[in-house]
Amino acid sequence: MKTPTRLLAAASALVALALPLHAQTMKAADVHPAGYPTVVAVENMGKKIEAATQGRIKFQMFPGAVLGGEKEMIEQTQVGAIQLLRTSLGPLGPVVPEVNVFNMPFVFRNPAHMRAVVDGPIGQEMLDKISASPAKMVALAWMDSGSRSLYTKKPVRKPEDLKGQKIRMMGNPLFVDTMNAMGGNGISMGYGEVFTAIQTGVVDGAENNPPTLLTANHYQAGAKFYTQTHHLIIPEILVMSKAAWDKLSPADQALFRKAGREAQMEQRRLWDSYTVDAVAKLKAAGVEFIEMDNKPFFDATAPVRAKYGAPFAELMKRIDAVK
Ligand code: BDP
């Protein structure tokens, strides 16, 4: 070996020896399965960070709720057992009440309006509020989950059709109130229990976006009527455990923020095509998409917006003003 080659070999051996000392593997978690847009975007974010830090920081993705339901994963993130979590804002409401302004029914006109809001100053302010709250989490980026509509065993076209129907909602009193206002009986339940609950008749239906309806197979449990209420347009969020965040150097923190923002944009592209595909697959599987006028559901939920929106009156005006 020539001297420079030898030096190089010695140097890389040293690097290899030194790496494990500083290298750390962060746990990333999601309730969704491998291949889902949120999972893929976060995996790619992890790869970018791993490359940029020469392997000093690695990620291991735990998809499919293997680390627990969303509520449990939020708790694990708070105590630092999970370092990076993609979660709906729904179950984050009871932990950081400020986020409930985005959890209200019909607070966004459509998913494009939601994107414009989270991409702009209001979205950044909300990330900062979460990070500054006592929740021990640092909010990095937003993700898309389209709009949530109802799926039931019997067709629903208007609020009266929901009378007596038990509908699973995410764990947040705001959603139970929303469903009660829409005409049904809201039942708060973890995502992992919904399939069996529909199948055994503990609930008569649930509500979600097409990709989740497809991947969770809830239509196979018997909820085959998908009523296009679009009543909730909830952004999802990528949060880090504050314990892990505080250990990062300022340069690494800047890298995480940048990669997070890129993941936000990538997830959105993936989301759009995944949704088109999910709708086609659901229709092919016999799910009936019911198009109707959702104004009666909008009107019926006005008291929910009045009750939960009271502390956010100014912010709601600003949200509304976003084009
Ligand atoms: C999906 C969200 C996921 C929630 C789930 C639910 O992406 O984060 O856990 O709904 O309904 O749309 O619980």
Residues whose N, C-alpha, C, O or C-beta is under 5 A from the ligand:
A	BS01	BDP	V31 E70 T87 S88 S145 M170 Y191 E207 N208 N209 T212
